[in-house]
Amino acid sequence: MGFLPLFKNEVDGFSAEENTSDLYWWTGDEEQDPWEWRRLIARSGKVAYGKFFGGKAGFISKAWFPHFANWRRDGYDFDSRWEDELASMRQKRIMDCFSEQDEWFSSELKRRAGFGKGGEKNFEGTVTDLQMGGYLLIRNFRQRVNKKGLPYGWPISVYATPEALWSYDHVTSAYGANPAESKAQVYEQVREHFPEAAQEELDEVLGWSR
């Protein structure tokens, strides 16, 4: 389908949750547990994973991501968005970190970008907005490593840009199309698989206004 939210939403059947058995969720079984699949899929590099659907998690195929990015970015790379005063300082602080390295643990990104005690607020909301805008995705889930080089704690999100995953040329390959045209193609692709979904239902899952 090209697009798939992780959890049940307004469009009946349009989620991984509704197409998998609830007996295996959160069991830790990599063969059966969709919660584990999201980690394996994100790590694979074959499919984008992130908060793309109403601020909630889901998957987008490599083939469809360029149209998603063109629509959600409205044709702007992040630097151009910042220059035209369409991005917030909080967003810029986060995106500037990716000029230093391709991937960041969420905790390290939060600290490096100046969020937290005495600093900027709403880190989670800001990285969600950047994912919804097509500028960031979750590349992996990994444990942090202590000073002795040993992993510890629960696996946490590792953020990256789509360009670091699939190259700038691929991610921006739909920039020649009008963003409204890319949006229409995304809607039509989902509607083809869910013809009974009302426009309002599709808007709730796919739509986004900054």
N, CA, C and O of each residue as an XYZ file, in Angstrom:
840
protein
N       0.822     -1.216      0.000
C       0.000      0.000      0.000
C       0.856      1.267      0.000
O       0.411      2.326     -0.443
N       2.072      1.150      0.494
C       2.946      2.317      0.549
C       2.906      3.042      1.876
O       3.895      3.651      2.284
N       1.763      2.982      2.560
C       1.574      3.682      3.833
C       0.844      2.756      4.800
O      -0.082      2.050      4.398
N       1.250      2.750      6.071
C       0.544      1.924      7.051
C       0.764      2.455      8.465
O       1.870      2.338      8.994
N      -0.260      3.034      9.087
C      -0.153      3.400     10.503
C       0.039      2.152     11.367
O      -0.391      1.058     11.003
N       0.679      2.332     12.490
C       0.910      1.206     13.394
C      -0.375      0.831     14.139
O      -0.684     -0.350     14.296
N      -1.122      1.846     14.598
C      -2.286      1.588     15.436
C      -3.605      1.929     14.741
O      -3.647      2.712     13.792
N      -4.657      1.329     15.235
C      -6.022      1.540     14.730
C      -6.339      3.028     14.683
O      -5.956      3.780     15.579
N      -7.035      3.447     13.644
C      -7.358      4.850     13.456
C      -8.749      4.971     12.825
O      -9.527      4.016     12.834
N      -9.053      6.147     12.281
C     -10.402      6.415     11.758
C     -10.747      5.589     10.516
O     -11.924      5.347     10.251
N      -9.747      5.157      9.757
C      -9.998      4.366      8.549
C      -9.972      2.884      8.920
O      -8.931      2.352      9.304
N     -11.096      2.239      8.805
C     -11.235      0.852      9.232
C     -10.266     -0.064      8.474
O     -10.283     -0.108      7.244
N      -9.432     -0.787      9.203
C      -8.513     -1.744      8.619
C      -7.160     -1.189      8.239
O      -6.268     -1.948      7.861
N      -6.986      0.126      8.332
C      -5.761      0.782      7.870
C      -4.737      0.890      9.006
O      -4.390      1.990      9.437
N      -4.259     -0.261      9.484
C      -3.252     -0.258     10.544
C      -2.639     -1.638     10.683
O      -3.242     -2.645     10.313
N      -1.438     -1.665     11.218
C      -0.810     -2.949     11.541
C      -1.570     -3.638     12.664
O      -1.692     -4.862     12.681
N      -2.082     -2.844     13.605
C      -2.796     -3.416     14.751
C      -3.980     -4.265     14.321
O      -4.208     -5.343     14.870
N      -4.741     -3.779     13.331
C      -5.949     -4.475     12.923
C      -5.675     -5.682     12.034
O      -6.576     -6.476     11.762
N      -4.446     -5.817     11.587
C      -4.102     -6.934     10.703
C      -3.142     -7.919     11.357
O      -2.493     -8.715     10.677
N      -3.061     -7.858     12.672
C      -2.205     -8.780     13.431
C      -2.964     -9.271     14.654
O      -3.947     -8.660     15.074
N      -2.510    -10.358     15.211
C      -3.187    -10.947     16.367
C      -2.812    -10.223     17.653
O      -1.636     -9.981     17.925
N      -3.836     -9.880     18.445
C      -3.555     -9.210     19.717
C      -2.922    -10.148     20.745
O      -2.520     -9.702     21.820
N      -2.830    -11.433     20.428
C      -2.209    -12.396     21.341
C      -0.700    -12.188     21.468
O      -0.086    -12.589     22.457
N      -0.108    -11.550     20.444
C       1.357    -11.493     20.401
C       1.941    -10.116     20.647
O       3.157     -9.973     20.778
N       1.084     -9.091     20.712
C       1.615     -7.743     20.951
C       2.326     -7.676     22.299
O       1.825     -8.174     23.307
N       3.495     -7.057     22.297
C       4.298     -6.814     23.496
C       4.735     -8.100     24.203
O       4.931     -8.121     25.418
N       4.881     -9.171     23.414
C       5.417    -10.413     23.982
C       6.928    -10.471     23.874
O       7.563    -11.266     24.566
N       7.524     -9.638     23.013
C       8.958     -9.669     22.791
C       9.398    -10.721     21.788
O      10.593    -10.887     21.541
N       8.436    -11.433     21.208
C       8.745    -12.474     20.224
C       8.926    -11.822     18.849
O       7.957    -11.347     18.257
N      10.146    -11.800     18.346
C      10.430    -11.121     17.088
C       9.693    -11.734     15.906
O       9.479    -11.064     14.896
N       9.309    -12.980     16.019
C       8.598    -13.637     14.921
C       7.129    -13.223     14.858
O       6.521    -13.248     13.788
N       6.559    -12.842     16.001
C       5.107    -12.619     16.061
C       4.680    -11.234     16.566
O       3.545    -10.820     16.329
N       5.550    -10.530     17.239
C       5.170     -9.303     17.934
C       5.372     -8.071     17.038
O       6.512     -7.719     16.734
N       4.277     -7.407     16.610
C       4.418     -6.218     15.771
C       5.190     -5.085     16.440
O       5.796     -4.260     15.756
N       5.174     -5.040     17.765
C       5.948     -4.010     18.471
C       7.444     -4.232     18.241
O       8.214     -3.272     18.182
N       7.853     -5.491     18.112
C       9.238     -5.805     17.760
C       9.482     -5.577     16.269
O      10.573     -5.174     15.864
N       8.463     -5.838     15.462
C       8.620     -5.635     14.012
C       8.964     -4.188     13.690
O       9.751     -3.917     12.783
N       8.371     -3.261     14.435
C       8.621     -1.853     14.125
C      10.103     -1.536     14.273
O      10.663     -0.760     13.499
N      10.738     -2.152     15.289
C      12.175     -1.960     15.496
C      12.971     -2.584     14.359
O      13.910     -1.976     13.845
N      12.593     -3.801     13.967
C      13.312     -4.500     12.902
C      13.130     -3.794     11.559
O      14.065     -3.703     10.763
N      11.917     -3.296     11.317
C      11.647     -2.593     10.064
C      12.412     -1.271     10.017
O      13.011     -0.938      8.994
N      12.396     -0.524     11.110
C      13.133      0.743     11.153
C      14.620      0.500     10.901
O      15.263      1.248     10.165
N      15.145     -0.526     11.504
C      16.572     -0.840     11.386
C      16.935     -1.307      9.987
O      18.065     -1.109      9.543
N      15.988     -1.927      9.285
C      16.273     -2.519      7.974
C      16.691     -1.484      6.930
O      17.456     -1.793      6.017
N      16.190     -0.261      7.068
C      16.479      0.762      6.080
C      15.659      0.649      4.814
O      15.849      1.434      3.884
N      14.749     -0.311      4.756
C      13.941     -0.526      3.562
C      12.626      0.258      3.597
O      12.014      0.511      2.560
N      12.203      0.636      4.804
C      10.928      1.324      5.009
C      11.147      2.420      6.041
O      11.869      2.219      7.018
N      10.525      3.583      5.831
C      10.628      4.657      6.823
C       9.644      4.407      7.953
O       8.495      4.029      7.723
N      10.113      4.623      9.185
C       9.254      4.501     10.354
C       9.331      5.802     11.138
O      10.416      6.349     11.337
N       8.193      6.292     11.578
C       8.173      7.508     12.377
C       6.754      7.939     12.658
O       5.802      7.238     12.317
N       6.617      9.082     13.272
C       5.300      9.624     13.596
C       4.822     10.463     12.416
O       5.026     11.676     12.365
N       4.185      9.785     11.479
C       3.775     10.395     10.230
C       2.267     10.591     10.099
O       1.817     11.332      9.226
N       1.485      9.940     10.952
C       0.030      9.901     10.781
C      -0.668     10.488     12.005
O      -0.830      9.813     13.021
N      -1.074     11.736     11.898
C      -1.739     12.368     13.032
C      -0.873     12.405     14.280
O      -1.385     12.319     15.396
N       0.435     12.532     14.100
C       1.363     12.542     15.232
C       1.601     11.178     15.830
O       2.191     11.057     16.904
N       1.134     10.127     15.127
C       1.298      8.765     15.622
C       2.143      7.949     14.644
O       2.311      8.319     13.482
N       2.663      6.847     15.135
C       3.656      6.086     14.396
C       3.081      5.294     13.233
O       1.915      4.897     13.237
N       3.929      5.078     12.240
C       3.561      4.249     11.111
C       4.704      4.128     10.130
O       5.814      4.597     10.381
N       4.414      3.492      9.008
C       5.432      3.138      8.023
C       5.117      3.765      6.666
O       3.953      3.911      6.292
N       6.177      4.135      5.932
C       6.048      4.622      4.563
C       7.114      3.933      3.722
O       8.275      3.856      4.124
N       6.720      3.434      2.556
C       7.671      2.734      1.699
C       8.670      3.708      1.083
O       8.413      4.908      0.986
N       9.801      3.173      0.673
C      10.829      3.979      0.007
C      10.283      4.609     -1.260
O      10.589      5.763     -1.563
N       9.469      3.854     -2.009
C       8.942      4.354     -3.274
C       8.011      5.553     -3.089
O       7.981      6.451     -3.931
N       7.248      5.570     -1.983
C       6.270      6.634     -1.779
C       6.789      7.794     -0.945
O       6.156      8.848     -0.899
N       7.927      7.622     -0.286
C       8.387      8.692      0.604
C       8.638     10.009     -0.126
O       8.332     11.061      0.436
N       9.181     10.015     -1.353
C       9.396     11.309     -2.026
C       8.130     12.143     -2.178
O       8.180     13.362     -2.012
N       7.007     11.522     -2.488
C       5.759     12.292     -2.605
C       5.269     12.750     -1.231
O       4.738     13.851     -1.089
N       5.450     11.906     -0.235
C       5.107     12.310      1.133
C       5.932     13.528      1.537
O       5.395     14.497      2.072
N       7.241     13.475      1.279
C       8.128     14.576      1.659
C       7.805     15.846      0.880
O       7.785     16.937      1.450
N       7.556     15.711     -0.405
C       7.249     16.889     -1.222
C       5.981     17.569     -0.727
O       5.922     18.796     -0.644
N       4.970     16.776     -0.400
C       3.725     17.336      0.112
C       3.923     17.979      1.479
O       3.610     19.154      1.672
N       4.442     17.207      2.422
C       4.525     17.710      3.791
C       5.528     18.872      3.927
O       5.318     19.782      4.728
N       6.603     18.834      3.150
C       7.585     19.921      3.202
C       7.139     21.137      2.390
O       7.733     22.212      2.480
N       6.093     20.950      1.606
C       5.615     22.005      0.715
C       6.725     22.473     -0.222
O       6.801     23.646     -0.587
N       7.591     21.518     -0.605
C       8.672     21.827     -1.532
C       9.895     22.469     -0.904
O      10.826     22.837     -1.620
N       9.917     22.613      0.413
C      11.033     23.270      1.092
C      12.003     22.253      1.709
O      11.575     21.354      2.433
N      13.307     22.391      1.426
C      14.293     21.796      2.311
C      14.224     22.548      3.636
O      13.684     23.652      3.701
N      14.778     21.941      4.703
C      14.621     22.607      5.994
C      15.330     23.963      6.013
O      14.794     24.926      6.560
N      16.527     24.053      5.426
C      17.248     25.326      5.437
C      16.449     26.422      4.754
O      16.426     27.562      5.218
N      15.798     26.079      3.656
C      14.969     27.068      2.952
C      13.765     27.461      3.800
O      13.358     28.622      3.812
N      13.203     26.494      4.502
C      12.077     26.791      5.386
C      12.498     27.765      6.481
O      11.765     28.694      6.819
N      13.680     27.540      7.025
C      14.179     28.429      8.067
C      14.425     29.829      7.510
O      14.052     30.820      8.138
N      15.049     29.915      6.337
C      15.347     31.216      5.732
C      14.077     32.016      5.450
O      14.084     33.244      5.534
N      13.001     31.332      5.122
C      11.735     32.009      4.855
C      10.896     32.185      6.116
O       9.715     32.524      6.045
N      11.515     31.952      7.267
C      10.883     32.159      8.577
C       9.632     31.304      8.756
O       8.645     31.738      9.352
N       9.692     30.075      8.226
C       8.574     29.145      8.359
C       8.852     28.048      9.383
O       7.974     27.235      9.672
N      10.048     28.019      9.923
C      10.428     27.024     10.934
C      10.719     27.725     12.251
O      11.112     28.892     12.273
N      10.523     27.004     13.347
C      10.770     27.578     14.672
C      12.227     27.409     15.070
O      12.948     26.583     14.512
N      12.647     28.208     16.045
C      14.007     28.078     16.569
C      14.210     26.699     17.197
O      15.297     26.129     17.099
N      13.183     26.167     17.832
C      13.304     24.828     18.413
C      13.587     23.791     17.332
O      14.430     22.912     17.506
N      12.876     23.904     16.221
C      13.122     22.977     15.115
C      14.530     23.135     14.570
O      15.200     22.142     14.285
N      14.983     24.367     14.425
C      16.325     24.605     13.885
C      17.405     24.047     14.807
O      18.388     23.473     14.338
N      17.225     24.212     16.107
C      18.206     23.672     17.058
C      18.364     22.159     16.877
O      19.471     21.625     16.952
N      17.249     21.488     16.641
C      17.298     20.034     16.450
C      17.926     19.686     15.104
O      18.816     18.838     15.037
N      17.472     20.329     14.038
C      17.971     19.994     12.705
C      19.446     20.341     12.541
O      20.155     19.668     11.793
N      19.918     21.373     13.222
C      21.345     21.726     13.142
C      22.232     20.592     13.652
O      23.374     20.453     13.214
N      21.714     19.787     14.573
C      22.512     18.681     15.122
C      22.851     17.648     14.045
O      23.861     16.951     14.149
N      22.018     17.549     13.022
C      22.244     16.534     11.994
C      23.275     16.966     10.963
O      23.604     16.205     10.053
N      23.788     18.188     11.103
C      24.944     18.584     10.303
C      26.239     18.083     10.953
O      27.294     18.075     10.320
N      26.148     17.665     12.225
C      27.303     17.157     12.950
C      27.455     15.645     12.789
O      28.572     15.141     12.674
N      26.343     14.930     12.781
C      26.352     13.476     12.601
C      24.996     13.028     12.099
O      24.004     13.742     12.245
N      24.955     11.825     11.497
C      23.744     11.366     10.822
C      22.671     10.859     11.765
O      21.484     10.973     11.459
N      23.060     10.300     12.911
C      22.100      9.685     13.818
C      22.304     10.181     15.236
O      23.427     10.452     15.661
N      21.205     10.294     15.959
C      21.257     10.728     17.359
C      20.296      9.902     18.202
O      19.136      9.716     17.837
N      20.794      9.407     19.341
C      19.886      8.904     20.361
C      18.977     10.049     20.784
O      19.420     11.195     20.859
N      17.711      9.752     21.061
C      16.779     10.811     21.439
C      17.275     11.601     22.657
O      17.145     12.824     22.699
N      17.838     10.908     23.635
C      18.316     11.588     24.841
C      19.486     12.509     24.542
O      19.577     13.603     25.101
N      20.386     12.073     23.662
C      21.539     12.892     23.307
C      21.121     14.074     22.435
O      21.641     15.180     22.586
N      20.191     13.837     21.532
C      19.688     14.917     20.683
C      19.009     15.986     21.532
O      19.197     17.180     21.302
N      18.237     15.564     22.494
C      17.557     16.507     23.387
C      18.563     17.395     24.107
O      18.390     18.611     24.189
N      19.600     16.783     24.619
C      20.619     17.544     25.346
C      21.415     18.450     24.408
O      21.647     19.618     24.718
N      21.831     17.911     23.265
C      22.663     18.667     22.322
C      21.914     19.864     21.750
O      22.509     20.911     21.496
N      20.614     19.710     21.549
C      19.819     20.791     20.969
C      19.380     21.827     21.997
O      18.726     22.810     21.647
N      19.736     21.614     23.260
C      19.461     22.608     24.287
C      18.099     22.528     24.921
O      17.582     23.527     25.422
N      17.505     21.335     24.905
C      16.225     21.150     25.564
C      16.459     20.608     26.980
O      17.558     20.168     27.318
N      15.422     20.650     27.782
C      15.542     20.111     29.125
C      15.585     21.207     30.168
O      15.176     22.338     29.908
N      16.075     20.877     31.336
C      16.076     21.787     32.476
C      16.810     23.085     32.143
O      17.987     23.074     31.784
N      16.093     24.200     32.268
C      16.681     25.508     32.016
C      16.826     25.853     30.543
O      17.342     26.920     30.211
N      16.379     24.968     29.652
C      16.537     25.215     28.223
C      15.207     25.255     27.500
O      14.185     25.643     28.067
N      15.235     24.847     26.238
C      14.023     24.831     25.430
C      13.023     23.793     25.959
O      13.402     22.820     26.611
N      11.764     24.022     25.667
C      10.694     23.124     26.101
C      10.127     22.353     24.907
O      10.374     22.691     23.750
N       9.360     21.308     25.225
C       8.574     20.560     24.248
C       9.443     19.852     23.208
O       9.208     19.979     22.006
N      10.427     19.122     23.666
C      11.273     18.359     22.742
C      10.452     17.331     21.969
O      10.576     17.237     20.748
N       9.618     16.558     22.662
C       8.854     15.507     22.002
C       7.909     16.085     20.949
O       7.791     15.536     19.854
N       7.248     17.172     21.273
C       6.357     17.786     20.304
C       7.097     18.314     19.090
O       6.586     18.255     17.971
N       8.301     18.831     19.308
C       9.076     19.389     18.201
C       9.588     18.295     17.273
O       9.515     18.443     16.054
N      10.106     17.196     17.828
C      10.579     16.121     16.943
C       9.405     15.442     16.243
O       9.554     14.947     15.126
N       8.239     15.414     16.889
C       7.055     14.878     16.213
C       6.673     15.757     15.030
O       6.366     15.247     13.953
N       6.689     17.075     15.219
C       6.382     17.984     14.114
C       7.365     17.806     12.963
O       6.971     17.870     11.798
N       8.636     17.584     13.276
C       9.639     17.394     12.225
C       9.429     16.076     11.487
O       9.696     15.989     10.288
N       8.956     15.056     12.185
C       8.607     13.804     11.511
C       7.366     13.987     10.641
O       7.329     13.535      9.497
N       6.354     14.652     11.189
C       5.142     14.915     10.416
C       5.451     15.752      9.175
O       4.792     15.612      8.144
N       6.452     16.616      9.281
C       6.836     17.459      8.157
C       7.737     16.784      7.147
O       8.083     17.384      6.130
N       8.128     15.528      7.413
C       8.965     14.795      6.467
C      10.449     15.074      6.596
O      11.215     14.753      5.687
N      10.876     15.671      7.713
C      12.286     16.024      7.879
C      13.073     15.045      8.744
O      14.299     14.980      8.643
N      12.390     14.289      9.585
C      13.052     13.316     10.460
C      12.288     12.002     10.426
O      11.113     11.955     10.062
N      12.982     10.939     10.813
C      12.348      9.635     11.012
C      13.090      8.908     12.129
O      14.142      9.355     12.586
N      12.533      7.797     12.554
C      13.174      6.968     13.575
C      13.926      5.858     12.848
O      13.319      4.989     12.222
N      15.233      5.895     12.938
C      16.086      4.978     12.177
C      16.303      3.654     12.889
O      16.596      2.642     12.254
N      16.158      3.662     14.212
C      16.466      2.455     14.966
C      15.993      2.632     16.405
O      15.572      3.715     16.810
N      16.070      1.551     17.161
C      15.897      1.580     18.616
C      17.100      0.838     19.191
O      17.312     -0.337     18.893
N      17.878      1.524     20.007
C      19.087      0.912     20.558
C      19.239      1.256     22.030
O      18.745      2.279     22.504
N      19.933      0.379     22.739
C      20.306      0.684     24.111
C      21.463      1.676     24.116
O      22.302      1.672     23.215
N      21.496      2.508     25.119
C      22.642      3.388     25.294
C      23.838      2.575     25.802
O      23.690      1.457     26.295
N      25.013      3.166     25.669
C      26.249      2.480     26.059
C      26.934      3.287     27.156
O      27.070      4.506     27.043
N      27.369      2.600     28.228
C      28.029      3.316     29.329
C      29.514      3.544     29.033
O      29.998      3.199     27.955
N      30.220      4.117     29.983
C      31.626      4.464     29.779
C      32.510      3.243     29.566
O      33.611      3.357     29.026
N      32.037      2.081     29.985
C      32.791      0.843     29.784
C      32.456      0.169     28.452
O      32.975     -0.898     28.122
N      31.570      0.829     27.698
C      31.196      0.272     26.409
C      30.121     -0.789     26.475
O      29.908     -1.523     25.510
N      29.436     -0.878     27.618
C      28.410     -1.896     27.804
C      27.022     -1.292     27.629
O      26.763     -0.200     28.134
N      26.120     -1.982     26.923
C      24.762     -1.462     26.742
C      23.980     -1.523     28.051
O      24.208     -2.394     28.891
N      23.055     -0.581     28.203
C      22.228     -0.579     29.415
C      20.866      0.046     29.104
O      20.714      0.800     28.142
N      19.874     -0.289     29.949
C      18.543      0.302     29.861
C      17.724     -0.209     28.699
O      18.145     -1.091     27.951
N      16.515      0.382     28.565
C      15.623      0.016     27.475
C      16.130      0.607     26.170
O      16.756      1.667     26.180
N      15.873     -0.054     25.043
C      16.202      0.556     23.740
C      15.408      1.848     23.554
O      14.215      1.896     23.853
N      16.065      2.882     23.066
C      15.404      4.168     22.844
C      15.525      4.571     21.380
O      16.338      4.020     20.638
N      14.717      5.524     20.977
C      14.674      5.956     19.583
C      16.002      6.547     19.134
O      16.670      7.263     19.880
N      16.364      6.234     17.912
C      17.510      6.839     17.249
C      16.959      7.603     16.045
O      16.357      7.005     15.154
N      17.162      8.918     16.015
C      16.621      9.749     14.951
C      17.644      9.955     13.835
O      18.851      9.977     14.077
N      17.139     10.106     12.612
C      17.963     10.428     11.449
C      17.104     11.197     10.464
O      15.883     11.254     10.604
N      17.737     11.779      9.481
C      16.990     12.419      8.400
C      16.703     11.380      7.318
O      17.454     10.413      7.185
N      15.640     11.557      6.549
C      15.401     10.653      5.422
C      16.551     10.663      4.420
O      16.850      9.643      3.798
N      17.199     11.829      4.265
C      18.319     11.927      3.332
C      19.483     11.043      3.749
O      20.167     10.474      2.898
N      19.716     10.922      5.060
C      20.797     10.053      5.535
C      20.464      8.590      5.286
O      21.359      7.762      5.123
N      19.178      8.276      5.258
C      18.747      6.899      5.016
C      18.790      6.548      3.537
O      19.301      5.494      3.160
N      18.254      7.429      2.698
C      18.040      7.057      1.283
C      18.686      7.991      0.270
O      18.517      7.778     -0.930
N      19.399      8.990      0.688
C      20.089      9.973     -0.157
C      19.178     11.159     -0.471
O      17.956     11.038     -0.552
N      19.819     12.291     -0.640
C      19.095     13.519     -0.953
C      18.358     13.391     -2.278
O      17.208     13.812     -2.402
N      19.026     12.808     -3.266
C      18.422     12.710     -4.600
C      17.122     11.918     -4.578
O      16.155     12.288     -5.244
N      17.098     10.827     -3.810
C      15.868     10.030     -3.760
C      14.768     10.766     -3.013
O      13.639     10.850     -3.498
N      15.077     11.290     -1.858
C      14.048     11.923     -1.026
C      13.420     13.118     -1.728
O      12.227     13.378     -1.567
N      14.213     13.843     -2.504
C      13.702     15.045     -3.167
C      13.294     14.791     -4.616
O      13.070     15.741     -5.366
N      13.196     13.540     -5.017
C      12.941     13.214     -6.425
C      11.552     13.616     -6.907
O      11.305     13.642     -8.112
N      10.637     13.931     -5.980
C       9.304     14.395     -6.380
C       9.169     15.911     -6.292
O       8.076     16.444     -6.483
N      10.265     16.612     -6.005
C      10.199     18.069     -5.863
C       9.741     18.758     -7.151
O       9.282     19.900     -7.107
N       9.859     18.076     -8.300
C       9.401     18.674     -9.547
C       7.891     18.766     -9.640
O       7.363     19.516    -10.461
N       7.194     18.012     -8.810
C       5.729     18.047     -8.791
C       5.244     19.115     -7.818
O       5.924     19.437     -6.843
N       4.071     19.656     -8.089
C       3.459     20.575     -7.147
C       3.130     19.800     -5.863
O       2.622     18.682     -5.951
N       3.403     20.358     -4.671
C       3.082     19.650     -3.430
C       1.627     19.197     -3.348
O       1.339     18.136     -2.795
N       0.709     19.994     -3.895
C      -0.705     19.604     -3.884
C      -0.927     18.352     -4.727
O      -1.778     17.524     -4.403
N      -0.161     18.217     -5.808
C      -0.261     17.027     -6.645
C       0.255     15.801     -5.891
O      -0.343     14.727     -5.964
N       1.362     15.962     -5.167
C       1.882     14.855     -4.365
C       0.883     14.440     -3.302
O       0.684     13.248     -3.065
N       0.249     15.423     -2.655
C      -0.770     15.114     -1.650
C      -1.901     14.315     -2.274
O      -2.354     13.325     -1.700
N      -2.360     14.737     -3.447
C      -3.451     14.044     -4.120
C      -3.077     12.607     -4.446
O      -3.909     11.705     -4.351
N      -1.814     12.394     -4.834
C      -1.367     11.041     -5.149
C      -1.331     10.162     -3.904
O      -1.690      8.986     -3.958
N      -0.898     10.731     -2.786
C      -0.885      9.982     -1.523
C      -2.303      9.573     -1.141
O      -2.551      8.414     -0.807
N      -3.227     10.519     -1.189
C      -4.623     10.227     -0.847
C      -5.198      9.157     -1.774
O      -5.881      8.235     -1.329
N      -4.911      9.295     -3.062
C      -5.460      8.355     -4.029
C      -4.909      6.955     -3.815
O      -5.625      5.967     -3.980
N      -3.638      6.872     -3.448
C      -3.024      5.572     -3.184
C      -3.707      4.869     -2.016
O      -3.975      3.670     -2.089
N      -3.987      5.589     -0.954
C      -4.668      4.995      0.206
C      -6.127      4.717     -0.127
O      -6.659      3.674      0.254
N      -6.776      5.628     -0.827
C      -8.186      5.455     -1.179
C      -8.395      4.225     -2.065
O      -9.438      3.574     -1.999
N      -7.401      3.917     -2.889
C      -7.505      2.744     -3.751
C      -7.670      1.464     -2.940
O      -8.375      0.543     -3.354
N      -7.020      1.416     -1.792
C      -7.095      0.234     -0.933
C      -8.251      0.301      0.057
O      -8.684     -0.729      0.574
N      -8.753      1.502      0.324
C      -9.855      1.677      1.279
C     -10.918      2.579      0.649
O     -11.124      3.705      1.100
N     -11.590      2.087     -0.392
C     -12.540      2.921     -1.148
C     -13.746      3.378     -0.343
O     -14.402      4.350     -0.716
N     -14.049      2.696      0.748
C     -15.213      3.079      1.553
C     -14.896      4.163      2.576
O     -15.798      4.672      3.241
N     -13.615      4.519      2.706
C     -13.240      5.547      3.678
C     -13.758      6.912      3.238
O     -13.585      7.304      2.085
N     -14.390      7.629      4.155
C     -14.881      8.978      3.867
C     -13.707      9.953      3.828
O     -12.656      9.699      4.416
N     -13.899     11.064      3.132
C     -12.842     12.071      3.043
C     -12.432     12.553      4.433
O     -11.248     12.766      4.694
N     -13.401     12.722      5.319
C     -13.110     13.203      6.673
C     -12.229     12.200      7.429
O     -11.351     12.590      8.199
N     -12.474     10.918      7.200
C     -11.672      9.887      7.853
C     -10.244      9.886      7.322
O      -9.288      9.764      8.088
N     -10.106     10.023      6.015
C      -8.769     10.097      5.426
C      -8.027     11.327      5.938
O      -6.829     11.263      6.212
N      -8.735     12.440      6.065
C      -8.099     13.672      6.564
C      -7.583     13.485      7.983
O      -6.513     13.987      8.328
N      -8.337     12.764      8.805
C      -7.923     12.558     10.187
C      -6.602     11.779     10.258
O      -5.777     12.027     11.138
N      -6.410     10.846      9.336
C      -5.210     10.002      9.372
C      -4.070     10.603      8.579
O      -2.929     10.625      9.042
N      -4.373     11.096      7.376
C      -3.327     11.567      6.477
C      -3.079     13.071      6.552
O      -1.963     13.535      6.323
N      -4.115     13.820      6.871
C      -4.009     15.272      6.797
C      -3.107     15.866      7.853
O      -2.846     15.277      8.902
N      -2.639     17.064      7.528
C      -1.806     17.800      8.495
C      -1.712     19.239      8.094
O      -1.463     19.553      6.930
N      -1.911     20.128      9.055
C      -1.705     21.562      8.814
C      -0.775     22.075      9.906
O      -0.974     21.802     11.089
N       0.243     22.823      9.489
C       1.234     23.300     10.461
C       0.603     24.291     11.420
O       1.279     24.804     12.311
